[in-house]
Amino acid sequence: EVRLVESGGGLVQVGGSLRLSCAVSGFTSDHFDISWFRQAPGKEREGVSCINRSNGSTYYADSVKGRFTISSDNAKKTVYLQMNSLIPDDTAVYYCAAAYDQRPHPPRGANAYEYWGQGTQVTVSS
């Protein structure tokens, strides 16, 4: 059974930082892509960042470019989202999702991801 477990969310002030973790287990292959999505109340789900763990190819939404960094510890099968310079618009539930390797680039659309975590709340106070 594939499981994704997010952690690291919380309450932070504007300008602060958080690091989210997504621990993956149960994949039959070691090659899979991970994406972070977020959804704020009353808003559509938004793709934030994704990574192909085999070649390191990454993508960032314009709204987080330069502030967020995605990385992977392949040995631990854990993907991180380092979030710096947080703003109130970053407030949302953050989900990680997994898909089998789709090199050369990780897919951006939510429909491409078969497995999802339960989400972790990030709240940025002003």
C-alpha positions as CSV (number, residue, x, y, z in Angstrom):
1,E,0.0,0.0,0.0
2,V,1.4,3.4,-1.0
3,R,1.4,5.9,1.8
4,L,2.3,9.6,1.8
5,V,2.6,11.4,5.1
6,E,3.1,15.1,5.3
7,S,4.5,17.0,8.3
8,G,5.9,20.3,9.2
9,G,2.9,22.6,8.9
10,G,2.0,25.1,11.5
11,L,1.4,28.8,12.3
12,V,4.1,31.3,11.3
13,Q,4.3,35.0,11.0
14,V,4.7,36.9,7.8
15,G,8.3,36.6,6.6
16,G,8.9,33.4,8.5
17,S,9.8,30.0,7.2
18,L,8.6,26.4,7.4
19,R,9.8,23.1,6.0
20,L,7.3,20.6,4.9
21,S,8.2,16.9,4.6
22,C,6.5,14.2,2.6
23,A,7.5,10.7,3.5
24,V,6.7,8.1,1.0
25,S,6.3,4.3,1.5
26,G,4.9,1.4,-0.4
27,F,6.0,2.2,-3.9
28,T,7.0,-0.8,-5.9
29,S,9.5,1.3,-7.8
30,D,12.1,3.7,-6.5
31,H,11.3,6.0,-9.4
32,F,8.5,8.4,-8.8
33,D,7.6,12.0,-9.0
34,I,6.4,14.1,-6.1
35,S,4.3,17.3,-6.3
36,W,3.1,19.7,-3.7
37,F,-0.4,21.2,-4.1
38,R,-2.2,23.6,-1.8
39,Q,-5.8,24.6,-1.3
40,A,-7.1,27.6,0.6
41,P,-10.7,28.0,1.8
42,G,-12.9,29.0,-1.1
43,K,-10.1,28.7,-3.7
44,E,-9.2,26.1,-6.2
45,R,-6.4,23.6,-5.6
46,E,-3.1,25.0,-6.9
47,G,0.1,23.3,-7.9
48,V,3.0,24.7,-6.0
49,S,6.1,22.7,-6.9
50,C,7.1,19.3,-8.2
51,I,10.2,17.2,-8.7
52,N,11.4,14.3,-10.7
53,R,13.5,12.4,-8.1
54,S,15.5,10.6,-10.8
55,N,16.9,13.6,-12.7
56,G,16.2,16.4,-10.3
57,S,14.0,18.3,-12.7
58,T,11.8,20.7,-10.8
59,Y,8.9,23.1,-11.4
60,Y,7.7,26.1,-9.3
61,A,4.5,28.1,-9.6
62,D,5.1,31.8,-10.3
63,S,3.6,32.6,-6.9
64,V,6.3,30.8,-5.0
65,K,9.3,31.1,-7.3
66,G,12.3,32.4,-5.5
67,R,10.8,31.7,-2.1
68,F,10.1,28.0,-2.0
69,T,12.6,25.2,-2.7
70,I,11.8,21.5,-3.3
71,S,14.3,18.8,-2.6
72,S,14.5,15.1,-2.3
73,D,16.4,12.7,0.0
74,N,16.1,9.7,-2.2
75,A,17.6,7.4,0.4
76,K,14.9,8.3,2.9
77,K,12.2,8.5,0.2
78,T,11.3,11.9,1.6
79,V,10.6,15.1,-0.3
80,Y,10.9,18.5,1.3
81,L,9.4,21.9,0.6
82,Q,11.4,24.7,2.2
83,M,9.2,27.7,2.4
84,N,10.8,31.1,3.1
85,S,9.5,34.7,3.1
86,L,6.0,33.4,3.8
87,I,3.0,35.7,3.1
88,P,-0.7,35.4,4.1
89,D,-1.6,34.2,0.6
90,D,0.5,31.1,1.4
91,T,-2.1,30.1,4.0
92,A,-3.6,26.8,2.8
93,V,-3.7,23.0,3.4
94,Y,-0.6,21.6,1.6
95,Y,-0.8,18.2,0.1
96,C,1.9,16.1,-1.4
97,A,1.1,13.7,-4.2
98,A,3.0,10.9,-6.0
99,A,3.1,9.6,-9.5
100,Y,5.3,7.0,-11.2
101,D,8.4,8.5,-12.9
102,Q,7.5,10.6,-15.9
103,R,10.9,11.8,-17.0
104,P,12.2,14.1,-18.2
105,H,9.9,16.4,-16.3
106,P,7.4,15.8,-13.4
107,P,3.8,16.4,-14.4
108,R,2.1,19.6,-13.2
109,G,-1.5,18.6,-13.3
110,A,-3.2,17.1,-10.3
111,N,-4.8,14.4,-12.5
112,A,-1.4,12.9,-13.1
113,Y,-0.9,12.0,-9.5
114,E,-2.5,8.8,-8.2
115,Y,-1.4,8.9,-4.6
116,W,-2.1,11.7,-2.1
117,G,-1.3,12.5,1.5
118,Q,-3.7,13.7,4.1
119,G,-2.5,17.3,4.0
120,T,-0.9,19.7,6.5
121,Q,-2.1,23.1,7.5
122,V,0.1,26.1,6.9
123,T,-1.2,29.4,8.4
124,V,0.7,32.7,7.9
125,S,-0.4,35.5,10.2
126,S,0.1,39.1,9.4
